[in-house]
Amino acid sequence: MSLAAWLALDLAIALAIVVLVLQYRGQLLTLLRFRSLPSGAAGRPLTRRPRWLSTQPAPNPDAIPRVLAQRMGPFPMTPHGGDWNFFSYVHIAPGSPVRIHGRRLPCRHANITLYFPEHLRGEAKSLPPSLDADQIHYADDGSYSLTIGHEPTDAANALDPAGHHHGMLALRHYLFEDGVDLHYPEVRWGERLVLPARTLARLRSVFPHRGPLRRRA
């Protein structure tokens, strides 16, 4: 191979690395910093622009490299833990609760879980706060609101952050009919909108299934 060919190959590799770094820099560095936080760490948010993370297949605008997801364990970033799972960093400041607004997805099972850094490192001795789909109170139109905060709340749906200021919000969906629309919930830190609601249209279930699937009452 000529010198020019080697230089062209090196340039292509360098450009590919730059593209990957720019694409994943914010969310991956946030995840790595979150995983290394000491217990009870307070302070400023790890990022001003949180994003969803996912290990599920295309079409998926938020997918991260599977080799990295497998190294972030023991959970929640393992790629085979559920069917279309999504994760996002949240900062839970005193007097500024996290509020999530979403819509029900017709599937066999779904839940919302709040992980702390100790969970990702495998050091936690207690289970993370979590709500299954059949524990969530929905409005008549199928929407729901969830509050995560340090202060007492009369919200119908709430998760206790147990004094933590940094959390990883996980939304898991298991076994749904092919072709459904999956709704990303809106996430606010206090009054600030940090993750707008949006929709992934006509998804296919990751797991094989037979026959119609009905949402559990």
ZIURTA-V355585 format. One line per field, one symbol per residue. phi: phi as a letter, one per 30 degrees, with the letter a starting at -180 (. if undefined). psi: psi as a letter, one per 30 degrees, with the letter a starting at -180 (. if undefined). A space follows every 10 residues. Layout:
phi=???
psi=???
This chain:
phi=.ddddddddd dddddddddd dddceddddd dddddcdddi dcjdedacbd bdcacdddda dcdceddded ccddacdddc dacicbbadb ccceibddbc bbbdcdbdaa abbccceddd dicdcbddda bdedcddcdd didbbbcbad debcddbabd dhidcbbcdb ccbbhbddjd cccdddbbci cddcbddabc chdcddcdab idccddd
psi=kleeeeeeee eeeeeeeeee eeefeeeeee eeeeffklkg kaallfkfil lkkkglllkj fgklkeeeef fgaflggkfg fajikkkkkk kjkkgilkkk kakkkjlekl lkkjkleeef fgfkflllkl kleffkkllf ggllkkkjlf lklgkekkkj fhfkfkljkk jkkkjlkkgl kkjklkkkjb fkjfjlklkk kilkkekklk lkkkkk.
